Amino acid sequence: MPAYKVTWTQQAIATAIVDVELDELARWAISAGVVRAGPEPRPAEVEALRRSLERNTHLRDAVLRVYATRQQPGRE
């Protein structure tokens, strides 16, 4: 029986409800290496990142997307 390979592009929409405090999200993003600061990549400061997450919805949404996709039961 012949085998055929088929490839296509498909759009998907995912929605997640994430229950996390911004302080916890900021600490996680820094420890996971998701967010860096400065011209020479170095860890961001938790308080500064928390303020940015609070004010910048695009940044907050981006970090939440990464957080939601990396968080699995029993895994930090």
PDB file of N, CA, C and O in Angstrom, chain B, residues numbered from 101:
ATOM      1  N   MET B 101       0.855  -1.183   0.000  1.00  0.00           N
ATOM      2  CA  MET B 101       0.000   0.000   0.000  1.00  0.00           C
ATOM      3  C   MET B 101       0.897   1.241   0.000  1.00  0.00           C
ATOM      4  O   MET B 101       1.805   1.336   0.826  1.00  0.00           O
ATOM      5  N   PRO B 102       0.664   2.186  -0.901  1.00  0.00           N
ATOM      6  CA  PRO B 102       1.494   3.396  -0.935  1.00  0.00           C
ATOM      7  C   PRO B 102       1.189   4.314   0.249  1.00  0.00           C
ATOM      8  O   PRO B 102       0.068   4.346   0.758  1.00  0.00           O
ATOM      9  N   ALA B 103       2.205   5.052   0.672  1.00  0.00           N
ATOM     10  CA  ALA B 103       2.049   6.040   1.744  1.00  0.00           C
ATOM     11  C   ALA B 103       2.228   7.429   1.144  1.00  0.00           C
ATOM     12  O   ALA B 103       3.095   7.648   0.299  1.00  0.00           O
ATOM     13  N   TYR B 104       1.420   8.335   1.581  1.00  0.00           N
ATOM     14  CA  TYR B 104       1.454   9.701   1.064  1.00  0.00           C
ATOM     15  C   TYR B 104       1.646  10.667   2.214  1.00  0.00           C
ATOM     16  O   TYR B 104       1.067  10.507   3.289  1.00  0.00           O
ATOM     17  N   LYS B 105       2.458  11.657   1.971  1.00  0.00           N
ATOM     18  CA  LYS B 105       2.671  12.701   2.964  1.00  0.00           C
ATOM     19  C   LYS B 105       1.879  13.920   2.538  1.00  0.00           C
ATOM     20  O   LYS B 105       1.927  14.328   1.378  1.00  0.00           O
ATOM     21  N   VAL B 106       1.155  14.496   3.474  1.00  0.00           N
ATOM     22  CA  VAL B 106       0.383  15.700   3.196  1.00  0.00           C
ATOM     23  C   VAL B 106       0.667  16.719   4.298  1.00  0.00           C
ATOM     24  O   VAL B 106       0.734  16.365   5.475  1.00  0.00           O
ATOM     25  N   THR B 107       0.832  17.963   3.918  1.00  0.00           N
ATOM     26  CA  THR B 107       1.123  19.037   4.856  1.00  0.00           C
ATOM     27  C   THR B 107       0.156  20.180   4.602  1.00  0.00           C
ATOM     28  O   THR B 107      -0.158  20.493   3.453  1.00  0.00           O
ATOM     29  N   TRP B 108      -0.320  20.806   5.682  1.00  0.00           N
ATOM     30  CA  TRP B 108      -1.184  21.969   5.527  1.00  0.00           C
ATOM     31  C   TRP B 108      -1.014  22.894   6.713  1.00  0.00           C
ATOM     32  O   TRP B 108      -0.525  22.503   7.773  1.00  0.00           O
ATOM     33  N   THR B 109      -1.424  24.108   6.509  1.00  0.00           N
ATOM     34  CA  THR B 109      -1.406  25.111   7.568  1.00  0.00           C
ATOM     35  C   THR B 109      -2.826  25.247   8.085  1.00  0.00           C
ATOM     36  O   THR B 109      -3.787  25.285   7.317  1.00  0.00           O
ATOM     37  N   GLN B 110      -2.934  25.317   9.384  1.00  0.00           N
ATOM     38  CA  GLN B 110      -4.256  25.373   9.997  1.00  0.00           C
ATOM     39  C   GLN B 110      -4.231  26.388  11.134  1.00  0.00           C
ATOM     40  O   GLN B 110      -3.288  26.425  11.925  1.00  0.00           O
ATOM     41  N   GLN B 111      -5.248  27.188  11.207  1.00  0.00           N
ATOM     42  CA  GLN B 111      -5.355  28.157  12.280  1.00  0.00           C
ATOM     43  C   GLN B 111      -6.095  27.521  13.450  1.00  0.00           C
ATOM     44  O   GLN B 111      -7.081  26.808  13.266  1.00  0.00           O
ATOM     45  N   ALA B 112      -5.612  27.788  14.634  1.00  0.00           N
ATOM     46  CA  ALA B 112      -6.278  27.280  15.834  1.00  0.00           C
ATOM     47  C   ALA B 112      -6.393  28.421  16.832  1.00  0.00           C
ATOM     48  O   ALA B 112      -5.516  29.281  16.916  1.00  0.00           O
ATOM     49  N   ILE B 113      -7.459  28.416  17.567  1.00  0.00           N
ATOM     50  CA  ILE B 113      -7.655  29.397  18.628  1.00  0.00           C
ATOM     51  C   ILE B 113      -7.693  28.642  19.945  1.00  0.00           C
ATOM     52  O   ILE B 113      -8.481  27.711  20.113  1.00  0.00           O
ATOM     53  N   ALA B 114      -6.850  29.039  20.868  1.00  0.00           N
ATOM     54  CA  ALA B 114      -6.802  28.414  22.190  1.00  0.00           C
ATOM     55  C   ALA B 114      -7.169  29.456  23.225  1.00  0.00           C
ATOM     56  O   ALA B 114      -6.798  30.623  23.103  1.00  0.00           O
ATOM     57  N   THR B 115      -7.892  29.038  24.236  1.00  0.00           N
ATOM     58  CA  THR B 115      -8.272  29.923  25.332  1.00  0.00           C
ATOM     59  C   THR B 115      -7.921  29.228  26.637  1.00  0.00           C
ATOM     60  O   THR B 115      -8.185  28.037  26.804  1.00  0.00           O
ATOM     61  N   ALA B 116      -7.330  29.966  27.555  1.00  0.00           N
ATOM     62  CA  ALA B 116      -7.002  29.421  28.866  1.00  0.00           C
ATOM     63  C   ALA B 116      -7.389  30.443  29.927  1.00  0.00           C
ATOM     64  O   ALA B 116      -7.195  31.645  29.750  1.00  0.00           O
ATOM     65  N   ILE B 117      -7.929  29.954  31.010  1.00  0.00           N
ATOM     66  CA  ILE B 117      -8.182  30.792  32.182  1.00  0.00           C
ATOM     67  C   ILE B 117      -7.012  30.538  33.118  1.00  0.00           C
ATOM     68  O   ILE B 117      -6.819  29.416  33.587  1.00  0.00           O
ATOM     69  N   VAL B 118      -6.236  31.571  33.389  1.00  0.00           N
ATOM     70  CA  VAL B 118      -5.026  31.428  34.192  1.00  0.00           C
ATOM     71  C   VAL B 118      -5.222  32.163  35.510  1.00  0.00           C
ATOM     72  O   VAL B 118      -5.451  33.372  35.528  1.00  0.00           O
ATOM     73  N   ASP B 119      -5.131  31.435  36.598  1.00  0.00           N
ATOM     74  CA  ASP B 119      -5.290  31.997  37.939  1.00  0.00           C
ATOM     75  C   ASP B 119      -3.899  32.169  38.546  1.00  0.00           C
ATOM     76  O   ASP B 119      -3.347  31.233  39.125  1.00  0.00           O
ATOM     77  N   VAL B 120      -3.338  33.370  38.410  1.00  0.00           N
ATOM     78  CA  VAL B 120      -1.985  33.627  38.893  1.00  0.00           C
ATOM     79  C   VAL B 120      -1.871  35.103  39.273  1.00  0.00           C
ATOM     80  O   VAL B 120      -2.390  35.977  38.578  1.00  0.00           O
ATOM     81  N   GLU B 121      -1.192  35.365  40.372  1.00  0.00           N
ATOM     82  CA  GLU B 121      -0.907  36.745  40.783  1.00  0.00           C
ATOM     83  C   GLU B 121       0.217  37.290  39.899  1.00  0.00           C
ATOM     84  O   GLU B 121       1.087  36.537  39.462  1.00  0.00           O
ATOM     85  N   LEU B 122       0.198  38.587  39.639  1.00  0.00           N
ATOM     86  CA  LEU B 122       1.237  39.172  38.792  1.00  0.00           C
ATOM     87  C   LEU B 122       2.629  39.027  39.392  1.00  0.00           C
ATOM     88  O   LEU B 122       3.602  38.866  38.656  1.00  0.00           O
ATOM     89  N   ASP B 123       2.741  39.083  40.728  1.00  0.00           N
ATOM     90  CA  ASP B 123       4.050  38.877  41.360  1.00  0.00           C
ATOM     91  C   ASP B 123       4.574  37.479  41.061  1.00  0.00           C
ATOM     92  O   ASP B 123       5.747  37.303  40.732  1.00  0.00           O
ATOM     93  N   GLU B 124       3.697  36.491  41.176  1.00  0.00           N
ATOM     94  CA  GLU B 124       4.084  35.109  40.903  1.00  0.00           C
ATOM     95  C   GLU B 124       4.440  34.934  39.424  1.00  0.00           C
ATOM     96  O   GLU B 124       5.412  34.255  39.092  1.00  0.00           O
ATOM     97  N   LEU B 125       3.653  35.544  38.543  1.00  0.00           N
ATOM     98  CA  LEU B 125       3.916  35.466  37.112  1.00  0.00           C
ATOM     99  C   LEU B 125       5.266  36.097  36.782  1.00  0.00           C
ATOM    100  O   LEU B 125       6.026  35.550  35.983  1.00  0.00           O
ATOM    101  N   ALA B 126       5.567  37.231  37.384  1.00  0.00           N
ATOM    102  CA  ALA B 126       6.849  37.906  37.153  1.00  0.00           C
ATOM    103  C   ALA B 126       8.006  37.034  37.632  1.00  0.00           C
ATOM    104  O   ALA B 126       8.999  36.881  36.922  1.00  0.00           O
ATOM    105  N   ARG B 127       7.886  36.461  38.831  1.00  0.00           N
ATOM    106  CA  ARG B 127       8.952  35.584  39.341  1.00  0.00           C
ATOM    107  C   ARG B 127       9.152  34.376  38.418  1.00  0.00           C
ATOM    108  O   ARG B 127      10.281  33.995  38.110  1.00  0.00           O
ATOM    109  N   TRP B 128       8.040  33.784  37.984  1.00  0.00           N
ATOM    110  CA  TRP B 128       8.131  32.626  37.094  1.00  0.00           C
ATOM    111  C   TRP B 128       8.812  33.011  35.771  1.00  0.00           C
ATOM    112  O   TRP B 128       9.701  32.299  35.304  1.00  0.00           O
ATOM    113  N   ALA B 129       8.399  34.128  35.171  1.00  0.00           N
ATOM    114  CA  ALA B 129       8.947  34.551  33.875  1.00  0.00           C
ATOM    115  C   ALA B 129      10.450  34.780  33.957  1.00  0.00           C
ATOM    116  O   ALA B 129      11.183  34.458  33.022  1.00  0.00           O
ATOM    117  N   ILE B 130      10.904  35.331  35.061  1.00  0.00           N
ATOM    118  CA  ILE B 130      12.336  35.579  35.242  1.00  0.00           C
ATOM    119  C   ILE B 130      13.081  34.267  35.457  1.00  0.00           C
ATOM    120  O   ILE B 130      14.108  34.024  34.824  1.00  0.00           O
ATOM    121  N   SER B 131      12.567  33.416  36.351  1.00  0.00           N
ATOM    122  CA  SER B 131      13.263  32.155  36.646  1.00  0.00           C
ATOM    123  C   SER B 131      13.256  31.208  35.452  1.00  0.00           C
ATOM    124  O   SER B 131      14.189  30.423  35.284  1.00  0.00           O
ATOM    125  N   ALA B 132      12.214  31.268  34.616  1.00  0.00           N
ATOM    126  CA  ALA B 132      12.132  30.415  33.429  1.00  0.00           C
ATOM    127  C   ALA B 132      12.928  30.982  32.253  1.00  0.00           C
ATOM    128  O   ALA B 132      13.063  30.326  31.221  1.00  0.00           O
ATOM    129  N   GLY B 133      13.456  32.199  32.408  1.00  0.00           N
ATOM    130  CA  GLY B 133      14.231  32.816  31.345  1.00  0.00           C
ATOM    131  C   GLY B 133      13.378  33.370  30.209  1.00  0.00           C
ATOM    132  O   GLY B 133      13.876  33.612  29.110  1.00  0.00           O
ATOM    133  N   VAL B 134      12.089  33.571  30.482  1.00  0.00           N
ATOM    134  CA  VAL B 134      11.167  34.081  29.466  1.00  0.00           C
ATOM    135  C   VAL B 134      11.388  35.572  29.230  1.00  0.00           C
ATOM    136  O   VAL B 134      11.237  36.054  28.108  1.00  0.00           O
ATOM    137  N   VAL B 135      11.741  36.292  30.273  1.00  0.00           N
ATOM    138  CA  VAL B 135      11.923  37.751  30.186  1.00  0.00           C
ATOM    139  C   VAL B 135      13.337  38.099  30.625  1.00  0.00           C
ATOM    140  O   VAL B 135      13.800  37.665  31.679  1.00  0.00           O
ATOM    141  N   ARG B 136      14.010  38.883  29.807  1.00  0.00           N
ATOM    142  CA  ARG B 136      15.348  39.379  30.114  1.00  0.00           C
ATOM    143  C   ARG B 136      15.307  40.900  30.018  1.00  0.00           C
ATOM    144  O   ARG B 136      14.367  41.457  29.451  1.00  0.00           O
ATOM    145  N   ALA B 137      16.319  41.580  30.566  1.00  0.00           N
ATOM    146  CA  ALA B 137      16.329  43.045  30.554  1.00  0.00           C
ATOM    147  C   ALA B 137      17.699  43.565  30.152  1.00  0.00           C
ATOM    148  O   ALA B 137      18.720  42.903  30.339  1.00  0.00           O
ATOM    149  N   GLY B 138      17.690  44.758  29.601  1.00  0.00           N
ATOM    150  CA  GLY B 138      18.925  45.469  29.318  1.00  0.00           C
ATOM    151  C   GLY B 138      19.577  45.078  28.007  1.00  0.00           C
ATOM    152  O   GLY B 138      19.186  44.102  27.367  1.00  0.00           O
ATOM    153  N   PRO B 139      20.596  45.867  27.611  1.00  0.00           N
ATOM    154  CA  PRO B 139      21.295  45.607  26.356  1.00  0.00           C
ATOM    155  C   PRO B 139      22.056  44.271  26.401  1.00  0.00           C
ATOM    156  O   PRO B 139      22.125  43.564  25.395  1.00  0.00           O
ATOM    157  N   GLU B 140      22.616  43.934  27.546  1.00  0.00           N
ATOM    158  CA  GLU B 140      23.242  42.626  27.734  1.00  0.00           C
ATOM    159  C   GLU B 140      22.212  41.791  28.482  1.00  0.00           C
ATOM    160  O   GLU B 140      21.862  42.134  29.611  1.00  0.00           O
ATOM    161  N   PRO B 141      21.719  40.720  27.899  1.00  0.00           N
ATOM    162  CA  PRO B 141      20.650  39.952  28.546  1.00  0.00           C
ATOM    163  C   PRO B 141      20.985  39.580  29.982  1.00  0.00           C
ATOM    164  O   PRO B 141      21.960  38.879  30.250  1.00  0.00           O
ATOM    165  N   ARG B 142      20.173  40.053  30.877  1.00  0.00           N
ATOM    166  CA  ARG B 142      20.304  39.732  32.302  1.00  0.00           C
ATOM    167  C   ARG B 142      18.897  39.602  32.859  1.00  0.00           C
ATOM    168  O   ARG B 142      17.952  40.145  32.286  1.00  0.00           O
ATOM    169  N   PRO B 143      18.747  38.900  33.954  1.00  0.00           N
ATOM    170  CA  PRO B 143      17.395  38.747  34.508  1.00  0.00           C
ATOM    171  C   PRO B 143      16.772  40.095  34.849  1.00  0.00           C
ATOM    172  O   PRO B 143      17.439  40.997  35.356  1.00  0.00           O
ATOM    173  N   ALA B 144      15.503  40.207  34.565  1.00  0.00           N
ATOM    174  CA  ALA B 144      14.756  41.415  34.931  1.00  0.00           C
ATOM    175  C   ALA B 144      14.529  41.407  36.437  1.00  0.00           C
ATOM    176  O   ALA B 144      14.695  40.376  37.088  1.00  0.00           O
ATOM    177  N   GLU B 145      14.153  42.548  36.987  1.00  0.00           N
ATOM    178  CA  GLU B 145      13.828  42.619  38.407  1.00  0.00           C
ATOM    179  C   GLU B 145      12.340  42.370  38.570  1.00  0.00           C
ATOM    180  O   GLU B 145      11.526  42.877  37.797  1.00  0.00           O
ATOM    181  N   VAL B 146      11.989  41.586  39.583  1.00  0.00           N
ATOM    182  CA  VAL B 146      10.599  41.157  39.790  1.00  0.00           C
ATOM    183  C   VAL B 146       9.643  42.343  39.884  1.00  0.00           C
ATOM    184  O   VAL B 146       8.610  42.353  39.215  1.00  0.00           O
ATOM    185  N   GLU B 147       9.964  43.318  40.685  1.00  0.00           N
ATOM    186  CA  GLU B 147       9.052  44.454  40.892  1.00  0.00           C
ATOM    187  C   GLU B 147       8.847  45.243  39.601  1.00  0.00           C
ATOM    188  O   GLU B 147       7.725  45.630  39.274  1.00  0.00           O
ATOM    189  N   ALA B 148       9.925  45.477  38.877  1.00  0.00           N
ATOM    190  CA  ALA B 148       9.818  46.220  37.616  1.00  0.00           C
ATOM    191  C   ALA B 148       8.987  45.435  36.603  1.00  0.00           C
ATOM    192  O   ALA B 148       8.165  46.016  35.893  1.00  0.00           O
ATOM    193  N   LEU B 149       9.193  44.136  36.533  1.00  0.00           N
ATOM    194  CA  LEU B 149       8.429  43.324  35.604  1.00  0.00           C
ATOM    195  C   LEU B 149       6.959  43.270  36.016  1.00  0.00           C
ATOM    196  O   LEU B 149       6.080  43.330  35.157  1.00  0.00           O
ATOM    197  N   ARG B 150       6.682  43.158  37.299  1.00  0.00           N
ATOM    198  CA  ARG B 150       5.299  43.140  37.763  1.00  0.00           C
ATOM    199  C   ARG B 150       4.578  44.411  37.355  1.00  0.00           C
ATOM    200  O   ARG B 150       3.436  44.361  36.897  1.00  0.00           O
ATOM    201  N   ARG B 151       5.236  45.550  37.519  1.00  0.00           N
ATOM    202  CA  ARG B 151       4.634  46.826  37.103  1.00  0.00           C
ATOM    203  C   ARG B 151       4.382  46.844  35.599  1.00  0.00           C
ATOM    204  O   ARG B 151       3.339  47.318  35.147  1.00  0.00           O
ATOM    205  N   SER B 152       5.331  46.331  34.827  1.00  0.00           N
ATOM    206  CA  SER B 152       5.156  46.276  33.377  1.00  0.00           C
ATOM    207  C   SER B 152       4.002  45.365  32.994  1.00  0.00           C
ATOM    208  O   SER B 152       3.229  45.694  32.094  1.00  0.00           O
ATOM    209  N   LEU B 153       3.875  44.235  33.657  1.00  0.00           N
ATOM    210  CA  LEU B 153       2.772  43.310  33.383  1.00  0.00           C
ATOM    211  C   LEU B 153       1.428  43.949  33.712  1.00  0.00           C
ATOM    212  O   LEU B 153       0.430  43.713  33.031  1.00  0.00           O
ATOM    213  N   GLU B 154       1.420  44.755  34.755  1.00  0.00           N
ATOM    214  CA  GLU B 154       0.189  45.439  35.182  1.00  0.00           C
ATOM    215  C   GLU B 154      -0.239  46.486  34.158  1.00  0.00           C
ATOM    216  O   GLU B 154      -1.429  46.625  33.877  1.00  0.00           O
ATOM    217  N   ARG B 155       0.708  47.213  33.605  1.00  0.00           N
ATOM    218  CA  ARG B 155       0.412  48.342  32.710  1.00  0.00           C
ATOM    219  C   ARG B 155       0.319  47.957  31.234  1.00  0.00           C
ATOM    220  O   ARG B 155      -0.436  48.569  30.479  1.00  0.00           O
ATOM    221  N   ASN B 156       1.075  46.955  30.826  1.00  0.00           N
ATOM    222  CA  ASN B 156       1.203  46.629  29.405  1.00  0.00           C
ATOM    223  C   ASN B 156       0.438  45.336  29.107  1.00  0.00           C
ATOM    224  O   ASN B 156       0.941  44.240  29.358  1.00  0.00           O
ATOM    225  N   THR B 157      -0.763  45.466  28.578  1.00  0.00           N
ATOM    226  CA  THR B 157      -1.596  44.284  28.334  1.00  0.00           C
ATOM    227  C   THR B 157      -1.003  43.355  27.275  1.00  0.00           C
ATOM    228  O   THR B 157      -1.191  42.140  27.347  1.00  0.00           O
ATOM    229  N   HIS B 158      -0.292  43.909  26.300  1.00  0.00           N
ATOM    230  CA  HIS B 158       0.321  43.064  25.265  1.00  0.00           C
ATOM    231  C   HIS B 158       1.421  42.189  25.881  1.00  0.00           C
ATOM    232  O   HIS B 158       1.509  40.998  25.585  1.00  0.00           O
ATOM    233  N   LEU B 159       2.252  42.783  26.735  1.00  0.00           N
ATOM    234  CA  LEU B 159       3.295  42.025  27.423  1.00  0.00           C
ATOM    235  C   LEU B 159       2.662  40.981  28.340  1.00  0.00           C
ATOM    236  O   LEU B 159       3.073  39.821  28.345  1.00  0.00           O
ATOM    237  N   ARG B 160       1.663  41.396  29.112  1.00  0.00           N
ATOM    238  CA  ARG B 160       0.995  40.473  30.033  1.00  0.00           C
ATOM    239  C   ARG B 160       0.397  39.291  29.269  1.00  0.00           C
ATOM    240  O   ARG B 160       0.566  38.142  29.677  1.00  0.00           O
ATOM    241  N   ASP B 161      -0.294  39.562  28.174  1.00  0.00           N
ATOM    242  CA  ASP B 161      -0.904  38.486  27.384  1.00  0.00           C
ATOM    243  C   ASP B 161       0.156  37.540  26.822  1.00  0.00           C
ATOM    244  O   ASP B 161      -0.038  36.325  26.816  1.00  0.00           O
ATOM    245  N   ALA B 162       1.267  38.089  26.355  1.00  0.00           N
ATOM    246  CA  ALA B 162       2.339  37.259  25.791  1.00  0.00           C
ATOM    247  C   ALA B 162       2.941  36.347  26.860  1.00  0.00           C
ATOM    248  O   ALA B 162       3.155  35.159  26.620  1.00  0.00           O
ATOM    249  N   VAL B 163       3.213  36.912  28.044  1.00  0.00           N
ATOM    250  CA  VAL B 163       3.790  36.108  29.127  1.00  0.00           C
ATOM    251  C   VAL B 163       2.771  35.071  29.610  1.00  0.00           C
ATOM    252  O   VAL B 163       3.140  33.933  29.900  1.00  0.00           O
ATOM    253  N   LEU B 164       1.500  35.452  29.699  1.00  0.00           N
ATOM    254  CA  LEU B 164       0.462  34.498  30.109  1.00  0.00           C
ATOM    255  C   LEU B 164       0.333  33.350  29.106  1.00  0.00           C
ATOM    256  O   LEU B 164       0.112  32.206  29.502  1.00  0.00           O
ATOM    257  N   ARG B 165       0.468  33.645  27.818  1.00  0.00           N
ATOM    258  CA  ARG B 165       0.409  32.571  26.817  1.00  0.00           C
ATOM    259  C   ARG B 165       1.528  31.559  27.037  1.00  0.00           C
ATOM    260  O   ARG B 165       1.300  30.350  26.991  1.00  0.00           O
ATOM    261  N   VAL B 166       2.739  32.059  27.274  1.00  0.00           N
ATOM    262  CA  VAL B 166       3.862  31.155  27.518  1.00  0.00           C
ATOM    263  C   VAL B 166       3.643  30.388  28.823  1.00  0.00           C
ATOM    264  O   VAL B 166       3.877  29.181  28.884  1.00  0.00           O
ATOM    265  N   TYR B 167       3.198  31.083  29.852  1.00  0.00           N
ATOM    266  CA  TYR B 167       2.937  30.456  31.150  1.00  0.00           C
ATOM    267  C   TYR B 167       1.901  29.344  31.009  1.00  0.00           C
ATOM    268  O   TYR B 167       2.089  28.248  31.537  1.00  0.00           O
ATOM    269  N   ALA B 168       0.824  29.619  30.309  1.00  0.00           N
ATOM    270  CA  ALA B 168      -0.260  28.639  30.151  1.00  0.00           C
ATOM    271  C   ALA B 168       0.203  27.413  29.371  1.00  0.00           C
ATOM    272  O   ALA B 168      -0.210  26.294  29.675  1.00  0.00           O
ATOM    273  N   THR B 169       1.051  27.611  28.373  1.00  0.00           N
ATOM    274  CA  THR B 169       1.481  26.475  27.569  1.00  0.00           C
ATOM    275  C   THR B 169       2.583  25.664  28.236  1.00  0.00           C
ATOM    276  O   THR B 169       2.752  24.486  27.922  1.00  0.00           O
ATOM    277  N   ARG B 170       3.329  26.265  29.140  1.00  0.00           N
ATOM    278  CA  ARG B 170       4.412  25.533  29.811  1.00  0.00           C
ATOM    279  C   ARG B 170       3.965  24.883  31.110  1.00  0.00           C
ATOM    280  O   ARG B 170       4.620  23.958  31.592  1.00  0.00           O
ATOM    281  N   GLN B 171       2.866  25.348  31.684  1.00  0.00           N
ATOM    282  CA  GLN B 171       2.423  24.797  32.966  1.00  0.00           C
ATOM    283  C   GLN B 171       1.656  23.510  32.716  1.00  0.00           C
ATOM    284  O   GLN B 171       0.671  23.482  31.979  1.00  0.00           O
ATOM    285  N   GLN B 172       2.130  22.450  33.346  1.00  0.00           N
ATOM    286  CA  GLN B 172       1.449  21.167  33.294  1.00  0.00           C
ATOM    287  C   GLN B 172       1.363  20.639  34.717  1.00  0.00           C
ATOM    288  O   GLN B 172       2.216  20.969  35.542  1.00  0.00           O
ATOM    289  N   PRO B 173       0.364  19.834  35.024  1.00  0.00           N
ATOM    290  CA  PRO B 173       0.274  19.294  36.390  1.00  0.00           C
ATOM    291  C   PRO B 173       1.571  18.626  36.808  1.00  0.00           C
ATOM    292  O   PRO B 173       2.120  17.791  36.088  1.00  0.00           O
ATOM    293  N   GLY B 174       2.055  19.011  37.992  1.00  0.00           N
ATOM    294  CA  GLY B 174       3.282  18.415  38.521  1.00  0.00           C
ATOM    295  C   GLY B 174       4.560  18.956  37.925  1.00  0.00           C
ATOM    296  O   GLY B 174       5.633  18.406  38.173  1.00  0.00           O
ATOM    297  N   ARG B 175       4.473  20.031  37.136  1.00  0.00           N
ATOM    298  CA  ARG B 175       5.667  20.585  36.484  1.00  0.00           C
ATOM    299  C   ARG B 175       5.717  22.079  36.729  1.00  0.00           C
ATOM    300  O   ARG B 175       4.714  22.772  36.557  1.00  0.00           O
ATOM    301  N   GLU B 176       6.864  22.576  37.124  1.00  0.00           N
ATOM    302  CA  GLU B 176       7.058  24.012  37.312  1.00  0.00           C
ATOM    303  C   GLU B 176       8.026  24.516  36.292  1.00  0.00           C
ATOM    304  O   GLU B 176       8.335  25.707  36.269  1.00  0.00           O
TER     305      GLU B 176
END
